[in-house]
Amino acid sequence: MSVRIDITGLRQERVAVVPSPLAELGMALHALSEPGHHPGLQGWATGVTARLDSHLADRMCEADFLWRTTFSDLFLACAGLPGGTALPGSTLAEELDLLDKLSDEQFVDAALEFTCALSYGEPGPGPLTDAGLRRRALELAAARGPQQVRFSERLLADPPRIRAWLRQFLLDCDEAFFAETWSRLRHQLAADARHKTELLRRKGLAEALAAVSPAVTLEESAERIVVDKLGDGRTATADGGLLLVPTSLGWPHLMVLHRHGWQPVLHYPVGSPEPAAPPSVDQLTLRMTALSHPVRMRLCRSLARSAFTTSELTQTHGMTAPEISRHLSVLKKAGLVTTRRRGRYVYHQLDVAMVARLGSDFLEGILR
């Protein structure tokens, strides 16, 4: 599973690394609504929440599915502008002006992404023009609760009114807490953008992408970028460009904007505490599957205590040598068991550190 970006014919000067205050505000709202995703930000989130005006806190809940259930593409509005080469603004005010340039159809489609009613990666009509999609979006919004239905109904009935509401809400968030947060974070983000841009200039796109995340790779043909995620998607730069947007508040989320007709965007965390090479989704699946078998779980119990030969394990578990070897092979292929030779004996032992990381690896994998 992965998201693939076709970059055939993309010129290096069409790749830009630029911080986005609007995207960072969206990530701030996400971290405030889902603090469990961001344990390293709990102190910041607690401080902000404690200072929030109750009226603003209520408004924050009114449309939180834009940044809680999904991270709406509205926060990367520049990617939806014609030409596929627009860049984020340097200030939130500039970015909100870019958001205003999206058509009503684009705005509504991106805002209703949480309903999963629309074809994200394919061309087609939207709910403003397609009555069937409109009904389907409202049905799926109803499954999320009455608050989402009310918002969706107002959005479909009067997009300009909701656009004005969202703009004022974001400005109020800026005044209440984000301006202070952005003044602290923007220097780190600018420094990361300069570093990635220099890597791109001196060593090429593959090195720059490797520095973005170990989960992002450039295929040998240099025609596709592959982002290892628990999901599938495809997009292309076509005649436009590729935008890399760093976030200080985003770990463990590595997001790819691959909406049809929009400029592809990699929204990646900087300064993340993830290991140098986190397991791919396929590796994680292999490890979880290897541990799901009851016999292999019992073998792990033995191998966690000491190193054993295959012969010793056959006696301990009352199984044949081929059966034990087959289960050990699965555990070794998943990287959960190490093997060493001592004379004519081969010893197997559980890699306890690797198993201990599975919980955090699993969480990082599903949230990436």
ZIHU-V209390 format. One record per residue. N is the residue number from 1. PHI is phi in degrees with one decimal (999 if undefined). PSI is psi in degrees with one decimal (none if undefined). OMEGA is omega in whole degrees, 0 to 359 (999 if undefined). Layout:
n:phi:psi:omega
N:PHI:PSI:OMEGA
N:PHI:PSI:OMEGA
This chain:
n:phi:psi:omega
1:999:137.8:182
2:-171.4:165.1:170
3:-107.8:129.3:184
4:-115.8:134.7:178
5:-116.0:114.9:177
6:-78.1:117.6:182
7:-115.7:24.9:180
8:-53.5:125.9:178
9:81.0:2.0:181
10:-70.3:125.6:176
11:-85.0:146.5:185
12:-58.9:-33.7:181
13:-70.6:-9.8:177
14:-90.4:2.8:176
15:-99.4:123.0:183
16:-126.0:139.1:175
17:-114.3:109.8:189
18:-142.4:127.6:173
19:-66.4:155.1:180
20:-133.0:113.8:177
21:-63.1:-34.1:179
22:-67.8:-43.1:178
23:-64.0:-37.2:180
24:-70.9:-33.8:174
25:-64.7:-41.1:176
26:-60.7:-40.9:179
27:-69.2:-33.8:176
28:-62.9:-43.4:178
29:-63.5:-38.7:177
30:-63.1:-46.1:181
31:-63.8:-32.9:178
32:-71.9:-33.5:182
33:-88.0:-22.5:179
34:-130.7:65.8:182
35:-62.7:-23.1:179
36:-64.8:-24.7:177
37:-73.9:-18.9:190
38:-133.6:69.8:183
39:-59.4:-29.2:180
40:-72.1:-11.0:182
41:-108.2:10.0:186
42:-63.3:-36.7:178
43:-63.2:-45.6:178
44:-62.7:-46.3:182
45:-63.2:-41.1:179
46:-63.6:-41.7:180
47:-64.8:-43.6:180
48:-65.6:-46.2:182
49:-60.4:-38.7:181
50:-64.9:-28.4:183
51:-94.4:-6.7:186
52:-68.3:136.0:171
53:-64.5:138.3:185
54:-60.9:-35.1:179
55:-65.5:-41.9:178
56:-67.5:-37.4:178
57:-62.7:-38.6:177
58:-66.1:-42.3:179
59:-65.8:-31.3:179
60:-64.3:-29.6:179
61:-83.2:-18.5:188
62:-63.9:-35.4:181
63:-134.2:37.4:187
64:-68.2:-12.9:177
65:-68.5:-12.5:175
66:-71.4:-23.2:181
67:-132.0:-5.8:181
68:-101.2:-61.0:179
69:-67.3:-43.5:174
70:-133.2:164.2:171
71:-101.8:100.1:189
72:-61.7:142.2:176
73:-66.1:-10.7:176
74:-58.6:-26.6:181
75:-79.7:-5.1:173
76:-124.8:49.8:189
77:-58.5:-31.4:182
78:-57.8:-27.7:182
79:-69.2:-18.4:181
80:-91.9:-1.4:182
81:-78.2:151.3:182
82:-58.9:146.1:178
83:99.8:-27.0:177
84:68.4:24.1:180
85:-132.5:6.2:181
86:-66.6:148.3:180
87:-112.7:157.0:176
88:-61.4:154.3:175
89:-76.1:161.9:180
90:-82.1:-15.8:178
91:-128.6:161.8:179
92:-63.8:-38.0:179
93:-59.5:-43.0:178
94:-63.2:-39.5:181
95:-68.9:-36.8:178
96:-67.2:-31.3:174
97:-65.8:-37.2:176
98:-66.1:-39.8:177
99:-59.7:-37.6:179
100:-65.8:-21.3:182
101:-80.4:-13.3:176
102:-66.4:145.3:175
103:-69.4:162.2:176
104:-59.1:-37.8:180
105:-62.8:-45.4:178
106:-62.5:-44.4:182
107:-61.2:-47.7:182
108:-65.6:-44.4:179
109:-57.5:-46.6:182
110:-68.4:-37.4:181
111:-69.7:-29.9:181
112:-92.8:10.8:181
113:-55.7:-33.4:184
114:-62.0:-22.4:181
115:-78.4:-16.2:182
116:60.1:24.3:182
117:-86.7:-18.7:187
118:-102.1:154.4:177
119:-81.7:99.1:189
120:-64.7:-44.0:188
121:-99.8:5.1:183
122:-126.8:152.0:177
123:-70.0:156.3:179
124:162.5:172.0:180
125:-71.6:163.8:177
126:-111.4:176.1:185
127:-69.2:-15.9:177
128:-72.1:-24.7:182
129:-114.7:-17.4:183
130:-111.3:111.3:184
131:-63.6:-35.7:179
132:-64.4:-44.5:177
133:-64.4:-35.3:179
134:-61.8:-48.0:178
135:-62.8:-42.9:182
136:-63.7:-41.3:180
137:-62.3:-41.2:180
138:-69.4:-35.4:177
139:-62.4:-45.3:181
140:-71.3:-32.4:175
141:-64.7:-36.5:179
142:-62.1:-32.9:179
143:-66.1:-20.7:179
144:-92.5:-5.9:177
145:120.5:163.9:185
146:-63.9:-31.4:181
147:-63.7:-42.2:179
148:-67.8:-35.3:178
149:-65.1:-46.0:181
150:-60.6:-44.6:180
151:-63.7:-44.3:182
152:-64.4:-39.3:178
153:-63.7:-43.7:179
154:-65.6:-38.8:180
155:-62.6:-44.4:182
156:-72.2:-31.6:182
157:-79.3:-34.0:187
158:-150.1:74.2:182
159:-55.0:-42.6:181
160:-58.3:-36.2:180
161:-65.2:-43.5:179
162:-68.7:-34.9:178
163:-62.3:-43.1:179
164:-65.7:-39.1:178
165:-61.3:-46.6:183
166:-65.2:-42.5:180
167:-60.4:-45.3:181
168:-66.9:-38.7:178
169:-61.1:-44.4:180
170:-66.4:-36.7:176
171:-65.4:-38.4:178
172:-67.1:-37.4:175
173:-63.7:-39.8:178
174:-60.3:-44.9:180
175:-68.2:-37.2:185
176:-74.3:-40.7:185
177:-152.0:-26.8:191
178:-76.4:-34.4:181
179:-56.9:-42.2:178
180:-65.6:-43.5:180
181:-63.8:-44.2:182
182:-64.9:-38.1:180
183:-62.6:-26.6:179
184:-84.9:-34.1:187
185:-91.3:-26.5:190
186:-62.9:-28.8:180
187:-69.1:-41.6:177
188:-63.3:-42.5:181
189:-67.1:-39.5:178
190:-64.9:-39.8:179
191:-65.0:-40.7:178
192:-65.2:-40.5:179
193:-63.3:-40.3:178
194:-63.9:-41.6:180
195:-63.0:-46.9:181
196:-66.1:-37.7:179
197:-64.5:-39.8:178
198:-67.2:-39.8:176
199:-60.4:-43.5:179
200:-60.6:-43.2:183
201:-69.5:-41.9:187
202:-89.5:-35.3:187
203:-120.2:-8.7:175
204:100.0:173.8:186
205:-65.8:-38.4:182
206:-59.8:-43.6:180
207:-67.3:-40.3:180
208:-64.3:-41.3:179
209:-67.9:-37.8:177
210:-62.1:-33.7:178
211:-75.2:-24.9:176
212:-65.6:-49.4:179
213:-170.5:143.9:174
214:-62.7:-15.6:180
215:-82.8:-3.6:181
216:-112.3:124.4:181
217:-134.8:153.3:174
218:-103.6:125.7:180
219:-63.6:156.3:183
220:-57.2:-31.5:179
221:-70.1:-13.3:183
222:61.9:23.2:180
223:-108.2:-11.5:181
224:-141.5:140.7:170
225:-100.4:133.1:180
226:-116.2:124.8:179
227:-112.0:115.6:184
228:-74.7:106.3:181
229:-140.3:159.9:179
230:-82.8:68.0:182
231:172.2:167.4:182
232:-120.9:143.9:176
233:-169.4:156.0:179
234:-140.7:144.7:174
235:-156.0:177.6:182
236:-149.6:147.2:176
237:-75.7:-26.2:179
238:50.8:-122.6:181
239:-91.5:2.2:181
240:-96.7:-151.7:182
241:-126.0:-174.1:178
242:-121.8:132.4:183
243:-115.6:129.2:175
244:-111.2:123.4:184
245:-121.8:113.7:179
246:-80.1:150.8:175
247:-135.2:138.1:176
248:-89.0:-19.4:185
249:-103.5:3.8:194
250:-90.5:-21.4:186
251:-57.8:136.1:12
252:-97.5:17.1:186
253:-82.3:125.3:171
254:-118.2:107.9:190
255:-111.5:147.7:179
256:-124.1:119.0:173
257:-83.3:112.7:180
258:-130.0:32.5:177
259:-64.6:138.9:181
260:-60.4:132.2:177
261:85.2:-5.1:179
262:-104.1:155.7:176
263:-66.1:132.0:177
264:-64.1:139.6:181
265:-135.0:133.5:168
266:-101.7:115.7:180
267:-106.5:104.5:194
268:-122.8:148.1:180
269:-81.3:143.8:174
270:-108.5:153.3:178
271:60.2:31.7:183
272:-78.2:149.1:181
273:-84.5:13.6:183
274:-70.6:154.3:177
275:-60.2:162.6:183
276:-59.3:-34.2:180
277:-137.6:81.5:179
278:-63.6:151.2:182
279:-65.0:147.6:175
280:-71.4:167.2:178
281:-60.1:-38.9:179
282:-64.9:-42.0:178
283:-63.5:-42.2:180
284:-63.1:-42.7:178
285:-61.5:-41.9:180
286:-60.9:-42.8:182
287:-69.3:-43.3:179
288:-64.4:-39.5:179
289:-65.9:-40.9:180
290:-60.4:-35.4:183
291:-86.9:-6.1:185
292:-80.1:-13.5:182
293:-85.5:131.1:183
294:-60.5:-35.2:179
295:-65.7:-43.6:180
296:-67.9:-30.4:175
297:-64.7:-40.2:179
298:-68.1:-38.7:176
299:-61.4:-41.3:180
300:-61.7:-35.6:179
301:-61.1:-41.7:177
302:-69.7:-47.2:185
303:-70.4:-17.3:176
304:-74.8:-24.0:183
305:-87.0:-35.3:183
306:-165.7:172.5:176
307:-86.7:138.5:182
308:-132.2:150.6:171
309:-84.7:164.8:177
310:-59.9:-40.5:181
311:-61.9:-42.5:179
312:-64.1:-38.4:180
313:-68.3:-33.9:178
314:-64.2:-39.6:179
315:-70.9:-41.1:183
316:-67.8:-37.8:187
317:-105.3:0.4:176
318:64.1:39.6:181
319:-126.1:166.3:179
320:-79.2:159.6:179
321:-60.6:-43.0:178
322:-60.7:-37.5:179
323:-64.2:-46.0:179
324:-62.3:-44.2:181
325:-60.8:-39.3:181
326:-64.4:-44.1:179
327:-68.5:-38.4:177
328:-63.5:-37.1:180
329:-62.0:-40.0:178
330:-64.1:-44.0:180
331:-66.6:-37.9:179
332:-70.1:-40.0:179
333:-61.9:-31.9:178
334:-81.4:-4.5:179
335:78.5:21.2:184
336:-99.7:-14.0:181
337:-128.5:135.0:176
338:-103.5:155.0:182
339:-131.1:137.5:175
340:-141.4:150.5:181
341:-103.1:135.2:174
342:-129.8:101.7:186
343:65.7:-126.5:180
344:-94.1:4.4:181
345:-104.3:143.3:176
346:-112.7:122.8:183
347:-107.3:141.2:179
348:-116.8:141.7:179
349:-148.1:145.2:180
350:-70.0:135.7:173
351:-82.4:91.3:187
352:-61.9:-39.1:181
353:-62.9:-39.2:180
354:-65.7:-43.1:180
355:-66.1:-37.3:181
356:-64.5:-27.4:181
357:-82.6:-9.2:187
358:-59.1:-39.3:181
359:-60.5:-50.5:180
360:-69.3:-35.6:177
361:-63.3:-41.2:180
362:-63.6:-45.9:180
363:-62.4:-44.4:179
364:-62.4:-38.5:182
365:-66.2:-42.4:182
366:-79.2:-23.3:179
367:-92.1:-14.2:183
368:-58.5:none:999
